[in-house]
Amino acid sequence: MPRPKIIVCDVNETLLDLAPLKKSVGKALNGREDLLPLWFSTMLHYSLVETLSDNYHSFGEIGTAALMMVAKTQGIDLEYEEAKAAIVTPLRSLPPHPDVVEGLKALKQNGYRLVSLTNSSAVGVETQFKNAGLIDLFEKRYSIDSLKKFKPHPDTYRMVLNDLDVQPEEVLMVAAHAWDLAGAENVGLQTAFVKRPGKTLYPNVPKPDYVVSDLKELVRVLKNQ
Amino acid sequence: MPRPKIIVCDVNETLLDLAPLKKSVGKALNGREDLLPLWFSTMLHYSLVETLSDNYHSFGEIGTAALMMVAKTQGIDLEYEEAKAAIVTPLRSLPPHPDVVEGLKALKQNGYRLVSLTNSSAVGVETQFKNAGLIDLFEKRYSIDSLKKFKPHPDTYRMVLNDLDVQPEEVLMVAAHAWDLAGAENVGLQTAFVKRPGKTLYPNVPKPDYVVSDLKELVRVLKNQ
């Protein structure tokens, strides 16, 4: 595999730890912290439902709607403003996983250009990166909100390729989500899966090019390639 | 609203009761019947991930993969063949909800032409309808497997319109899934939501034209229109 020039990082879960959301979402759902994966999966599903039926709301708005739905189907009373507060504020102040700052710095030092690509809004990810101390580590931030289509729509990855004027095989997509890597692989990008807690591969598509425990392992693996 | 000529019924959950799956999926997940909604949501999400990244597996294959993923993230050992057995066999022998046979017969008697449109495979839905005693109630069955794109992709609804040579506004889509109706509405179909247990509307899109408790209520509502 050729050495990638550009590393594109997904943001939520890949770089930032969703743990604080577990608490706030759990609180909104009467203590049912176990429902976090169902909420997240519902949000992801409806982001693609909107993409495929020519609708668009921000990831935060879809997350709020998804939380309302989970509450409703579980017989839990929840007001819209309460659902929104449970998601939007904590989402914007998530801490980075412990390996992230060191890992990103090492990747930069090793000559890779770093950009991010997220389903969060442009304003959202700017706030997220400021709060997490990651703002200066990336050359550029991309959000799907300029396209109004969510990952893994192929146009989202192509937007990055076109803007940077690079070929797919020169780019490595790094994500903790099998669905994100399936979309990147479809467009011809190299792919690296980061095994964050509760995340796993999707058995129906080819394995990513790299599977690592964290960004520090990614640095080592790329060096030894 | 004009009186619809054609009624298009979604199948899983809308006509057929998923309750037997709760048992088999729960058993595969060490008794965790509470994980059924997460499994179903993961399956739906990945059906759209495949659609958006130019992959295709049958709904049963995606359901099996999704069950493997849920097991893995919950730390439960599960073999592929065991996961498959937990889904495919029960999925093909789901009972109809109690209102379905009477409701469909009444719709036919009232002059509506009935067809079905499902994310299940053509072979799958034929077996499902035979086992549920619904096979003779429908003029035609449509599966997304001829397109290899899952609902709510607009092409799935347009396939039905083109094949029957009807206009969107002449058709009423009936489903227990907000995402299915969002896709149908996008293509211009009339929409009816059936409130099956654990199902709820998606707050970010317009309300369906009809919201009913079951098919018998749909019969009454259409008559009084």
Chai-1 contact restraints between the chains, C-beta under 6 A:
chainA,res_idxA,chainB,res_idxB,connection_type,confidence,min_distance_angstrom,max_distance_angstrom,comment,restraint_id
A,P37,B,L38,contact,1.0,0.0,6.0,A-B,restraint_1
A,L38,B,P37,contact,1.0,0.0,6.0,A-B,restraint_2
A,L38,B,L38,contact,1.0,0.0,6.0,A-B,restraint_3
A,S41,B,S41,contact,1.0,0.0,6.0,A-B,restraint_4
A,S41,B,T42,contact,1.0,0.0,6.0,A-B,restraint_5
A,S41,B,H45,contact,1.0,0.0,6.0,A-B,restraint_6
A,T42,B,S41,contact,1.0,0.0,6.0,A-B,restraint_7
A,L44,B,H45,contact,1.0,0.0,6.0,A-B,restraint_8
A,H45,B,S41,contact,1.0,0.0,6.0,A-B,restraint_9
A,H45,B,L44,contact,1.0,0.0,6.0,A-B,restraint_10
A,H45,B,H45,contact,1.0,0.0,6.0,A-B,restraint_11
A,L48,B,L48,contact,1.0,0.0,6.0,A-B,restraint_12
A,V49,B,P152,contact,1.0,0.0,6.0,A-B,restraint_13
A,V49,B,W179,contact,1.0,0.0,6.0,A-B,restraint_14
A,V49,B,A182,contact,1.0,0.0,6.0,A-B,restraint_15
A,L52,B,P152,contact,1.0,0.0,6.0,A-B,restraint_16
A,L52,B,H153,contact,1.0,0.0,6.0,A-B,restraint_17
A,S53,B,P152,contact,1.0,0.0,6.0,A-B,restraint_18
A,S53,B,A182,contact,1.0,0.0,6.0,A-B,restraint_19
A,S53,B,G183,contact,1.0,0.0,6.0,A-B,restraint_20
A,S53,B,N186,contact,1.0,0.0,6.0,A-B,restraint_21
A,D54,B,N186,contact,1.0,0.0,6.0,A-B,restraint_22
A,N55,B,V205,contact,1.0,0.0,6.0,A-B,restraint_23
A,H57,B,N204,contact,1.0,0.0,6.0,A-B,restraint_24
A,A65,B,P203,contact,1.0,0.0,6.0,A-B,restraint_25
A,A65,B,N204,contact,1.0,0.0,6.0,A-B,restraint_26
A,M68,B,P203,contact,1.0,0.0,6.0,A-B,restraint_27
A,M69,B,T200,contact,1.0,0.0,6.0,A-B,restraint_28
A,K72,B,T200,contact,1.0,0.0,6.0,A-B,restraint_29
A,T73,B,G198,contact,1.0,0.0,6.0,A-B,restraint_30
A,T73,B,T200,contact,1.0,0.0,6.0,A-B,restraint_31
A,P152,B,V49,contact,1.0,0.0,6.0,A-B,restraint_32
A,P152,B,L52,contact,1.0,0.0,6.0,A-B,restraint_33
A,P152,B,S53,contact,1.0,0.0,6.0,A-B,restraint_34
A,H153,B,L52,contact,1.0,0.0,6.0,A-B,restraint_35
A,W179,B,V49,contact,1.0,0.0,6.0,A-B,restraint_36
A,A182,B,V49,contact,1.0,0.0,6.0,A-B,restraint_37
A,A182,B,S53,contact,1.0,0.0,6.0,A-B,restraint_38
A,G183,B,S53,contact,1.0,0.0,6.0,A-B,restraint_39
A,N186,B,S53,contact,1.0,0.0,6.0,A-B,restraint_40
A,N186,B,D54,contact,1.0,0.0,6.0,A-B,restraint_41
A,G198,B,T73,contact,1.0,0.0,6.0,A-B,restraint_42
A,T200,B,M69,contact,1.0,0.0,6.0,A-B,restraint_43
A,T200,B,K72,contact,1.0,0.0,6.0,A-B,restraint_44
A,T200,B,T73,contact,1.0,0.0,6.0,A-B,restraint_45
A,P203,B,A65,contact,1.0,0.0,6.0,A-B,restraint_46
A,P203,B,M68,contact,1.0,0.0,6.0,A-B,restraint_47
A,N204,B,H57,contact,1.0,0.0,6.0,A-B,restraint_48
A,N204,B,A65,contact,1.0,0.0,6.0,A-B,restraint_49
A,V205,B,N55,contact,1.0,0.0,6.0,A-B,restraint_50
